[in-house]
Amino acid sequence: MSNTQWENLSVQALAVVAVVYFLALLAHLIEWAALRKLPTDAPLDDRTRTFGTFGFLLTVIGAAVQLVALVGRGMAADPNRVPWGNMYEFVITGTFVLILAYLVLRGRFGLQWMAPIVVGFALTILMVAELTLYEEVVPLTEALSSPWLVIHVVAAVIATGAFTLGAILSVLYLVKERKPDTTTGFLARVPDLDSLDRISYRIHAFAFPVWTFAVLIAGPIWAHYAWSRYWGWDAKEVWAFITWVVYAAYLHARATAGWKGRNAAIVALVGVATLWFNFIGINYFFGGGSQHSYAAPAVVQEAPRSSYDL
């Protein structure tokens, strides 16, 4: 296949992903519309169970097709490269990791009730990326052709997906805290507050060391390879460290001061706000002066060594 064919495959696959995720979301919404009329201890009827299973299978299919889109994106470059050379590619990779994290943790932590939220969030972000962030495939610059770049970004995107999933749990904690005794509707199917708090903590506890490795070990090593320095007070580097400090404070407060529940959820949301501002906001507010800028082709042309995301 030619590079153009690979790129067309990636675009077409992402269009299929959007349709499949939309159908999955629709199936889960029908499932939850039926569940909201049932008490939490009532058994599920066959119709409701069928829609839930159908939504889950569609989500699995969508994730598989999205993986094909990512492979096609990387194969479309000459030479072939990893599929995260700009904001568009990082976003479509990040949503894939979010969906994958949900599917992996779904059975372990009983996260079936998160299906419409996770799928709806991923679908929305994908649509925004397609409408506002799309860029044609271009090769990476020589300075970015390093194994440490791959290691750095793989760790960062895994941590980002996990932190985002943990943030969704924190939001649901704050919502359910206002109506903890609800016996019908969506909130009734959400686990109790202690379970939400515990699952969110476990996900954050997993994501934090991965993020630490990404921004404090692999990132500086790659920066030294690309720009002959480990730390340069670049805007994205500073915000990545701010994110690390917020999440470190979150875990430290839970371990030493016994912060749980509402306070922990609020700190977790502050952390995810700094995380996503680092990935998106920095490129728009500090794009011209950051070595990590890639928000628009014009920025890449003015500073070709800064086309990479992290």
C-alpha positions as CSV (number, residue, x, y, z in Angstrom):
1,M,0.0,0.0,0.0
2,S,1.1,3.5,-0.7
3,N,1.4,6.2,1.9
4,T,-1.7,7.9,0.6
5,Q,-3.6,4.6,0.8
6,W,-2.5,4.2,4.4
7,E,-3.6,7.7,5.3
8,N,-7.0,7.2,3.6
9,L,-7.4,3.9,5.5
10,S,-6.7,5.8,8.8
11,V,-9.3,8.5,8.0
12,Q,-11.9,6.0,6.9
13,A,-11.3,3.8,9.9
14,L,-11.8,6.7,12.3
15,A,-15.0,7.5,10.5
16,V,-16.1,3.9,11.2
17,V,-15.0,4.3,14.8
18,A,-17.2,7.3,15.3
19,V,-20.2,5.5,13.9
20,V,-19.5,2.4,16.0
21,Y,-19.0,4.4,19.2
22,F,-22.2,6.3,18.5
23,L,-24.1,3.0,18.2
24,A,-22.5,1.8,21.4
25,L,-23.5,4.9,23.2
26,L,-27.0,4.6,21.9
27,A,-27.2,1.0,23.1
28,H,-26.0,1.9,26.5
29,L,-28.4,4.9,26.8
30,I,-31.3,2.6,25.9
31,E,-30.0,0.2,28.6
32,W,-29.8,2.9,31.2
33,A,-33.2,4.3,30.2
34,A,-34.7,0.9,31.1
35,L,-32.6,0.6,34.3
36,R,-33.7,4.0,35.7
37,K,-37.2,2.5,36.2
38,L,-35.9,-0.5,38.2
39,P,-34.8,-0.5,41.8
40,T,-31.2,-1.4,42.3
41,D,-32.0,-4.9,43.7
42,A,-34.3,-5.8,40.8
43,P,-33.0,-8.4,38.3
44,L,-32.3,-7.3,34.7
45,D,-34.7,-8.4,32.0
46,D,-33.4,-10.0,28.8
47,R,-34.0,-6.8,26.7
48,T,-31.9,-4.6,29.0
49,R,-29.2,-7.2,29.3
50,T,-29.0,-7.5,25.5
51,F,-28.6,-3.8,24.9
52,G,-25.8,-3.7,27.5
53,T,-24.0,-6.6,25.9
54,F,-24.5,-5.1,22.5
55,G,-23.0,-1.8,23.6
56,F,-20.0,-3.5,25.1
57,L,-19.3,-5.6,22.0
58,L,-19.6,-2.4,19.8
59,T,-17.1,-0.7,22.1
60,V,-14.6,-3.5,21.7
61,I,-15.1,-3.4,17.9
62,G,-14.6,0.4,17.9
63,A,-11.4,0.1,19.9
64,A,-10.1,-2.6,17.4
65,V,-10.9,-0.4,14.4
66,Q,-9.3,2.6,16.2
67,L,-6.1,0.6,16.6
68,V,-6.2,0.0,12.8
69,A,-6.6,3.7,12.3
70,L,-3.5,4.4,14.5
71,V,-1.4,1.8,12.7
72,G,-2.5,3.3,9.3
73,R,-1.5,6.8,10.5
74,G,2.0,5.6,11.4
75,M,2.4,3.6,8.2
76,A,1.4,6.6,6.1
77,A,4.5,8.5,7.0
78,D,7.8,8.1,5.1
79,P,9.7,6.7,6.8
80,N,7.1,4.9,9.0
81,R,6.9,6.3,12.5
82,V,4.9,6.2,15.7
83,P,1.4,7.7,15.3
84,W,1.7,10.6,17.6
85,G,3.6,13.4,15.9
86,N,1.1,16.2,16.5
87,M,-1.9,17.2,18.6
88,Y,-4.4,15.4,16.4
89,E,-2.5,12.1,16.6
90,F,-2.0,12.4,20.3
91,V,-5.7,13.0,20.9
92,I,-6.8,10.0,18.8
93,T,-4.2,7.9,20.6
94,G,-5.3,9.2,24.0
95,T,-8.9,8.4,23.4
96,F,-7.9,4.8,22.4
97,V,-6.0,4.4,25.6
98,L,-9.0,5.7,27.6
99,I,-11.3,3.2,26.0
100,L,-8.8,0.4,26.4
101,A,-8.3,1.3,30.1
102,Y,-12.1,1.1,30.6
103,L,-12.3,-2.3,28.8
104,V,-9.4,-3.7,30.9
105,L,-10.7,-2.4,34.2
106,R,-14.4,-3.0,33.5
107,G,-14.5,-6.5,34.9
108,R,-11.9,-6.0,37.6
109,F,-13.6,-3.0,39.2
110,G,-17.2,-3.6,38.0
111,L,-17.2,-0.4,35.8
112,Q,-20.1,-1.4,33.5
113,W,-22.0,1.5,34.8
114,M,-19.4,3.9,33.3
115,A,-20.0,2.7,29.7
116,P,-22.2,5.6,28.4
117,I,-19.9,8.2,30.1
118,V,-16.6,6.9,28.8
119,V,-17.9,6.1,25.3
120,G,-19.6,9.5,25.1
121,F,-16.5,11.3,26.2
122,A,-14.3,9.5,23.8
123,L,-16.7,10.1,20.9
124,T,-16.9,13.8,21.7
125,I,-13.2,14.3,21.9
126,L,-12.7,12.3,18.6
127,M,-15.2,14.5,16.8
128,V,-13.6,17.7,18.1
129,A,-10.2,16.4,16.9
130,E,-11.5,15.5,13.5
131,L,-13.1,18.9,13.0
132,T,-10.4,21.2,14.5
133,L,-7.1,19.4,14.8
134,Y,-6.6,17.2,11.7
135,E,-3.3,17.5,9.9
136,E,-1.8,15.6,7.0
137,V,0.8,13.0,7.8
138,V,4.4,14.3,7.8
139,P,7.7,12.6,8.8
140,L,9.3,13.4,12.2
141,T,12.3,15.6,12.2
142,E,15.7,14.0,12.8
143,A,15.9,15.4,16.3
144,L,12.7,13.5,17.2
145,S,13.8,10.1,15.8
146,S,14.8,8.6,19.1
147,P,13.6,5.4,21.0
148,W,13.3,7.6,24.1
149,L,10.7,9.7,22.4
150,V,8.6,6.5,21.9
151,I,9.1,5.5,25.5
152,H,8.4,9.0,26.8
153,V,5.1,9.3,24.9
154,V,3.9,5.8,25.5
155,A,4.2,6.4,29.2
156,A,2.6,9.8,29.0
157,V,-0.4,8.7,27.0
158,I,-1.0,5.7,29.3
159,A,-0.9,8.0,32.4
160,T,-3.2,10.5,30.6
161,G,-5.8,7.9,29.9
162,A,-5.7,6.6,33.4
163,F,-5.8,10.1,35.0
164,T,-8.8,10.9,32.8
165,L,-10.6,7.8,33.9
166,G,-9.9,8.6,37.5
167,A,-11.2,12.1,37.0
168,I,-14.5,10.8,35.6
169,L,-14.8,8.7,38.8
170,S,-14.1,11.9,40.9
171,V,-16.8,13.8,39.1
172,L,-19.3,11.0,39.7
173,Y,-18.3,11.0,43.4
174,L,-19.1,14.7,43.7
175,V,-22.4,14.2,41.8
176,K,-23.5,11.2,43.9
177,E,-22.4,12.9,47.1
178,R,-25.3,15.3,46.7
179,K,-27.9,12.4,46.4
180,P,-26.3,9.4,48.1
181,D,-29.6,7.7,48.9
182,T,-31.1,7.6,45.4
183,T,-32.8,4.3,44.7
184,T,-33.7,4.7,41.0
185,G,-32.1,6.2,38.0
186,F,-28.5,6.3,36.8
187,L,-27.0,7.3,40.2
188,A,-28.6,4.3,41.9
189,R,-26.5,2.1,39.7
190,V,-23.3,3.9,40.5
191,P,-21.3,2.3,43.3
192,D,-21.5,3.7,46.8
193,L,-19.2,6.7,47.7
194,D,-16.6,4.6,49.4
195,S,-16.2,2.3,46.4
196,L,-16.0,5.3,44.0
197,D,-13.3,6.9,46.2
198,R,-11.4,3.6,46.5
199,I,-11.4,2.9,42.7
200,S,-10.4,6.4,41.8
201,Y,-7.5,6.2,44.3
202,R,-6.3,2.9,42.8
203,I,-6.3,4.3,39.3
204,H,-4.5,7.4,40.3
205,A,-2.0,5.4,42.3
206,F,-1.3,3.4,39.1
207,A,-1.1,6.4,36.8
208,F,1.2,8.5,39.0
209,P,4.4,6.4,38.8
210,V,3.9,6.1,35.0
211,W,3.6,9.8,34.7
212,T,6.7,10.2,36.9
213,F,8.6,8.0,34.6
214,A,7.3,9.9,31.6
215,V,8.1,13.5,32.7
216,L,11.0,13.1,35.1
217,I,13.0,10.2,33.5
218,A,12.2,9.4,29.9
219,G,11.3,13.0,29.0
220,P,14.6,14.6,30.2
221,I,16.6,11.8,28.5
222,W,14.8,12.4,25.2
223,A,15.2,16.2,25.6
224,H,18.9,15.8,26.0
225,Y,19.0,13.7,22.8
226,A,16.9,16.2,20.9
227,W,18.1,19.6,22.3
228,S,21.3,18.7,24.3
229,R,19.8,19.6,27.6
230,Y,17.8,17.8,30.2
231,W,15.6,20.7,31.4
232,G,15.0,24.1,29.7
233,W,12.1,25.7,31.5
234,D,9.9,25.2,28.4
235,A,6.2,26.0,29.1
236,K,5.2,22.4,28.5
237,E,7.9,21.0,30.7
238,V,6.9,23.4,33.5
239,W,3.2,22.5,33.3
240,A,4.1,18.8,33.2
241,F,6.0,19.3,36.4
242,I,3.0,21.3,37.9
243,T,0.8,18.3,37.0
244,W,3.2,16.0,38.8
245,V,3.2,18.2,41.9
246,V,-0.6,18.3,42.1
247,Y,-0.9,14.5,41.8
248,A,1.9,14.0,44.2
249,A,0.0,16.2,46.7
250,Y,-3.1,14.2,46.0
251,L,-1.4,10.9,46.9
252,H,0.6,12.4,49.8
253,A,-2.5,13.9,51.4
254,R,-4.4,10.6,51.1
255,A,-1.5,8.7,52.7
256,T,-0.6,11.1,55.5
257,A,-3.5,13.4,56.2
258,G,-6.2,10.9,55.5
259,W,-7.8,13.0,52.8
260,K,-10.6,11.0,51.2
261,G,-13.9,11.7,49.6
262,R,-14.8,15.2,48.5
263,N,-11.4,16.8,49.2
264,A,-9.5,14.1,47.3
265,A,-11.9,14.3,44.4
266,I,-11.5,18.1,44.1
267,V,-7.7,17.8,44.1
268,A,-7.9,15.0,41.4
269,L,-10.0,17.3,39.2
270,V,-7.4,20.1,39.7
271,G,-4.8,17.6,38.6
272,V,-6.6,16.6,35.4
273,A,-7.3,20.3,34.6
274,T,-3.5,21.0,34.7
275,L,-2.9,17.8,32.7
276,W,-5.2,18.7,29.8
277,F,-4.1,22.3,29.8
278,N,-0.6,21.1,29.4
279,F,-1.5,19.0,26.4
280,I,-3.8,21.5,24.7
281,G,-3.8,24.9,26.3
282,I,0.0,25.4,26.2
283,N,0.0,25.0,22.4
284,Y,-2.4,27.8,21.9
285,F,-1.3,30.2,24.6
286,F,2.5,29.6,24.4
287,G,2.8,27.9,21.0
288,G,5.2,30.3,19.4
289,G,7.7,30.1,22.3
290,S,7.6,26.4,23.2
291,Q,9.8,23.8,21.8
292,H,7.0,21.3,22.2
293,S,4.4,23.3,20.1
294,Y,2.5,21.6,17.3
295,A,-0.9,23.3,17.4
296,A,-0.8,24.4,13.8
297,P,1.3,23.7,10.7
298,A,2.5,27.3,10.8
299,V,4.1,26.7,14.1
300,V,5.8,23.6,12.8
301,Q,7.2,25.4,9.8
302,E,8.6,28.2,12.0
303,A,10.2,25.8,14.4
304,P,10.6,22.4,12.8
305,R,12.2,20.8,15.8
306,S,9.1,21.6,17.9
307,S,6.5,19.5,16.0
308,Y,6.2,17.0,18.7
309,D,3.7,16.9,21.4
310,L,5.5,16.2,24.7
